[in-house]
Amino acid sequence: MNFTPKKKYLMNFIVIISSVVIGICLLSIFININQVFDFIKNIFSILSPTIFSFIIAFLLNPILNFIERNIFNKIFKNKQFSTLTRSFSILFTLLFAFLIIFLILIMIIPQLIQSLSTLIDNTPLYLQKLEIFINDIRTEYPFIENFLKNQSENISSSILSFKDVIIPYLTNFILSLTGGAINIIIFIKNFLIGIIISIYIMMDKEKFIAQFKKIAYAIFPKDFAQFFLLIGRDTKYKFTRFISGKILDSFIIAIICFIGLSFLSIPYALLISIIIGITNIIPFFGPFIGAIPSGLLILIIDPIKSVWFFIFILALQQFDGNVLGPKILGDCTGLSSFWVIFSILLFGGLFGFVGMFIAVPVFAVIYSLIKVFVEYRLETKKFPTDTEIYKNKKHKDFF
C-alpha cells in the first residue's frame, strides 16, 4: 500500500527542517561571532575597489545626468550616437570632478604645508611657553608643589611602572604608523581602480538597473518584487540626500570656522578648519573628534585662546545641529538621536571611519524595513500601528 502524504504535512515538515537548519546556522554564527566579523571584514577588504567604484559612480551620477541631458543630448540628437553621448558625458564629468578637486587642493595644500612647517619650527618655543606656564602655576599656587613633594615617592614609583607600560605602547604605536602608511598606499590603489571600474558602471548604468529589476521579478512574487524595488529607490534617496547634504554642510561649516577663527586670531586657523570640516561629516561624534586634538594644539600655544576656541566650536556646532544641518538635510533619515549614536558606534566598530560615515543612512534603511514589517504584522492582527496609542495605559486590551 503506497502512502501519499498530504501537501500540508509535507509543507509543515519542510518548514520544521528549514527552521532547524536556520537555528543551527544562527547558533553557529553566534558562537563564532568574532570569526564571522573577521570574514565580513576580509570580504569588504577584497571588494574595496568595487565598493569604491559604486560610491564614485553614485556621487558622480547627478553631474553625469546634468551634463548628458543639457549638453550632449542636444549635440548628438540621434539615438544612434547614444554610446558617444554617454562616453563624452562621462569624460566631461570626470574632468569636472578632477578640476574641482584640483582647485580645492591648490587653495588648501600650500596653506596647509605652511601651517605644518610653522608648527614644527615653533615646537621648541611652544614647549618653552608650556614650561613657563607650569612654573607660573607653581609660583602662584605653592600648595600644588608641596603636595607633589609629599607624593614624590609615589610619583617616582608610578613613573617607573608607567615606563614599563609606555615603552610597549610606543613600540605598537610606531608599528601602527608603519601599517597606516601601508594602508594609505592600499587605499590609493583601491581608489584608482575604483575610478576605472566606475566608468564601466556609469557607461551601462541603465543596463545594471534593468538586470537588477529582472532578477527581483524572477526570484520574488510580483508584489514583493515591487516592494523590494521601492525599498531600493528609498535607499537611493536616503543616501543621496544624506551624503550630498552632509558634504555641503561640512564644507559650509569649514568656511564659517575659518572665518571665525581668523577673526579671533586663533593660530593655524586653516589647518584646524580643515580638520573640523572633515570630521564634521561624521554625525554627532564628528565635532568632538575634530575639536579635541585642535584644542590641545591651541592649548600648548596659548591657553587663553584655547578657551575661546572651545566656546566658538560649541556655538558653531549648536548652529550646525539646530539651524544649518536641519535646513540642508531635513529629516531625511527619520532616526532619533539614540539610533544615530547606536548606528555610529556599531558601524564604526565594524568598519572604522568609513563605517561611521555610512552608519546613519544604512541604519535608516534597516530601521525603515523593520518599521514596515512591524506595521504590516500589526495590521494583519488588526492592532493599531500608531506608537502613541501604545503609550496610553488605558489601552491594555490590545495586549
N, C-alpha and C positions, 0 to 999 in steps of 0.2 A: 504494500500500500504506500503510494507516494504522498509525502507531506508537503503541502504548499503553504508557506506562512503567509498570513495576511500582510498587506502592504504596510499597515500602521505599525505592526510588530517589527517589521524589517526596519522601518524608519526609526522607531524607538531604539532598536539595537544599534543602529548607525550613530544616533545621537549620543548614546551612552559611551560607545567606544571612542567617539570623537572627543567627548568631554574628558574621558580618562587620559587620552593622549595629550590633549591641551593642558590638563592639570599637571601631568608629568613634565611636560616641557616648561611650564611656568615654574614648577618647583626646582627643576634643574637650573633655570636661569637665576632664580633667587639664591640658590646655594652657591652658584659660581658667578655671582654678580660682578666681581672685580674682573674676571676673565672676559665677561660679556662686554664690559665697558672698554677694556683694552682692545677687544676685537672691533668694536664700533670705531674707536679712535684710529686703528690701523686702516680700516676701510675708508674713513674720511681722509686719512693721510694719502692713501693711494689715489683716491678720486679727487684730490685737491685741484689739479689743473682743470678737470671737468667742472667742478663746483665753481671755480673762478670764472670759467667761460660762461656759465649760465648767469652768474652775478653781473659780469661785464655786459653781456647781451641784454640783460634785464634793465640795467641802468641806462644803456645807450638806446634802447628801443624807442622811447619818446622822441629823442633827437632824430633818429633814423626816420620815423614816421613823418615828422615835420618836414625834413629835407626832401624826402621822396614825394610827399603829397604836394608841396608848394613849389618845388623846383623841377625835379627831373620828370615827374609825370606830365608836366606842361611842355617840357622839351621833347621827350620821347612819348608822343601821344598814342602811337600804335602799340598794341599789346604784344606784337612780335618782339618788341625791344624790352620786354619786362625784365629779362635777365640783365641786360645792360643797364636799365634803370636802377635795379637793386644794387648792382655792383658799384656804380658811381655814387649812389646814396650811402652805401657802407663806407666807401673810401672817404667821402667828404665828412661823414660822421666821425670817423676815426681821426681825421685831420683836425676837425673842430675840437674834439676831446683832448688831443695831444697839445693843441695850441693853448687851450685854457690851462692845462696842467703846466705847460712851459711858462706861460705868463705869470702864474702864481709862484712858480719856483724861482724865476729870476727876480721877483719882487721880494721873496722871503729869504732865500738862501744867503745872499750877501749880508743882509742884516743879521741873520742867524749866526753866520760864521763870525761876524764882528762881535756879537754878544758873547759867544762862547770863548773867543780868544781873549776878550777883555776879562771875562770871568776867570779864566786860567791865569792870566797875568796878574790879576789883583788878588788871587787867593792868599798869598802871604800877608797882604795888607788886611784882608778880612779876618784872618786868624789873629793878627795883632790887635785889631779892634775888639775881637771876641775876648782876648786875654785882658785887655784894659777894662772891658765891661765886667768881667768876673772880679777883677781886683777892686773896681769901684763898689761892687756889691759887698765884698769882704770888708771894705773900709766903712761903708755906711751901716752895715749890719754885722757887727763883730760877733754876735751870738752864734751866727752860722759857722764862722771859723772855729769858735770854741767847741761847738758841737762836733765839727769834723775832727778836731784834735782829740777829743774824748773817744771818738769812734775810730781812731786811726788803725788800731789793731784789726778791728772787724773789717774796715775798708781794705786793708792790705790783704787779708785772707780772701776777701771777696774778689779782689783784683786777680790774685793768683788762681783762684778757681775759675774766674771769668776767662783768664788766658787759656786755660785748658779747653774751654768751650769755644772761644772765638777763633782760635787757630784752625780747627777743623772746619768751622763755618766759613772763614775766609778762603780756605782751600776749595771748598764746594762752590763758593761764590765765583772764584776765578774760573773753575771748570764750567760753571753755568754761563759765564761770559763767552767762553770759547764755543760752547754749544749754541749760545744765542747768535754768534756770528755765523755759524754754520746754518742755523735756522733761517737767518735773513737771506743767505745765498739761495737756500732751497725755496724760500718764499718768492724771491725774484724770478727764479727759474719757472716755478709753477705759474706765476702771474703772466710771464711772457708766453708760455704755452697756452694759458687760458685765453689770451688775446687772439691767438691764431685760431683756436677752436671756436671762439665766439663769432668769428667771421662766418664760419660754416653754419652756425646756429642762426645768425641773422639772415643769411642768404636763403635758407629754407625754413624759416620760422612758421609759415602757414602750413607747410607740409608736416612739420612736427606736431603742430596743434591738431591738425586733421587726423594724424595717426593716433594721437592720444585719445581723441574722441572715439575713433573707430574701435580701439581696444576697450574703452569704457562700455560702449554699447554691446560689444561682443561678449564681455565677461558678465556684466550685471544686467538685471532686468531694466526695462526702459525707464521706469520711474526713478529707480535708484541711480541709474547712469546719469539722468538729468540732474538729480540732486548732487551727485559726485562732481559733475561739471560746474554746477552752481557754486559749490564749495571752492573749486579751482579758481573761478572768477573772483570770489570773495577774498581768497588768499592773495591773488594778484593785486587786488585793490588795496588791501591792508599793507602789503609790503611796499607797493609803490608810494602810497600816501605816507607811510611812516619813514621809510628810508630817505626819500627825496625831501620830505619836510624836515627831518632831523638834521640832514646835511645843511639845508638852508638855515635852519635855526642856529646850528653851531657856528656857521660862518658869520652870521649877524652878531652872535654873542662874542666871537673873537674880535670883530671890529670894534664893538662897544667897549670891550675890555681894554683894547689897545688905547682907545681914546681916553678912557677913564684913568688908566694907569699913567699915561703920558701927562695928563692934567695934574695928577697927584705926585708927579716926578718920581714914580716908583722905578728903580733900576731894572734893566732888562725887560722893558715893557713888551717888546715884540716877541721875545722868546717865551715869556710867561703867557702872553695872549694866545700864541700858537698851541701851547700845552693845554690851556683852558678850553680852547675851541675844539681840539681833537678829543679830549676826554669827555667833553660835554655831549658827544654822540651817544655815550652810554647813559641811559636814563637813570635817574635817582643817584647812583653812586658816582657818576662821572665827575660832577663838580668837586667832590671830596678828593677823588683820585688825583685831579689836576692841581687843586689848591694847596694840599698839604706839602708836597715837595717844593712848590713855588714859594709858599710862605716860609718854609725853613731856609730857603736860599736868601730871601729878603731879610729874615731874622739875623743871619750872620752878618749881613752888610749894614743894616740899620734896623734895630729892634722896634723903634717907634713907627717906622713906615710899614713894618710887617703887621702891626695892629691895624693901621689904616687899610692895608691890603685885604685883610680878612673881613673887615667891615664892608669894604667895597664889593668883594666877591659874594658875601652873604646877600647884600642888596641886589647884586646882579642876578644871582640865582633865584631870588624871590621874584624878580621881574620876569625872568625866563619861565619859571614854573607857573606863575599865575597870570601872566599877560601874553608874552611873546609865544611861548610854546603852545598854549591852547588856541591862540589866534592862527598859527600856522598848521598845527596838527589836528586841532579839534579833538573830538572823542573818537578817533579812528580805530582805537584798539578795543574800547569797551571794558577795559580791565580796571579793577580797583587798585589802590596803592599796594595792598598786601600781595596781590597776584603779580604785580610788577616786580616787587622785591623778590618774591619767591622764584619767578622765572629767571631773573638775572643771576641769582645765587646758583640755581640748578644748572642752567646752560653755561654760566661762567666756569663752574666747577668741572663740567664735562669737556668744554671746547675752548676754554680760555677767553681771550679778548674778543675773538670773533663770535663766540657763544654769547657773551654779554651784549654784543651789538644786535644780534638777530633774535635775542631771547623774547623780547616783548611782542613783535609781530608773529613769531612762530607760536608762542603760547596763546596769543589772542585767537589764532585759528583753532588750536586744540580746544580752547575754552568754548568757542562758539559751537564746535562739533558736539561737545559734551552737553551744552545747553540745549541744542536741537534734539539730541537723543532723549534727554530727561523730559523735555516738554512733550515730545511725541509719546513717550511711555505714560506720562500723566494723562494725556488726552485719551489714550486707549482705555485707561482705567477710570475715565470720567472724573478725574481730580482736577482742581484748578491749577493753572500754570503761573499765576501771579505770586511772586515771592512775598509780597506784602500780606497776603491772606494767611500765609503760614506763620507770620509774626504775631498774628492775632490769637491770643489764648482762648478766645471764645469758640473758635472753630476746631474743637477737638474731635468732632465727629468724622473728620477726614481720615483720622488715624485709628 
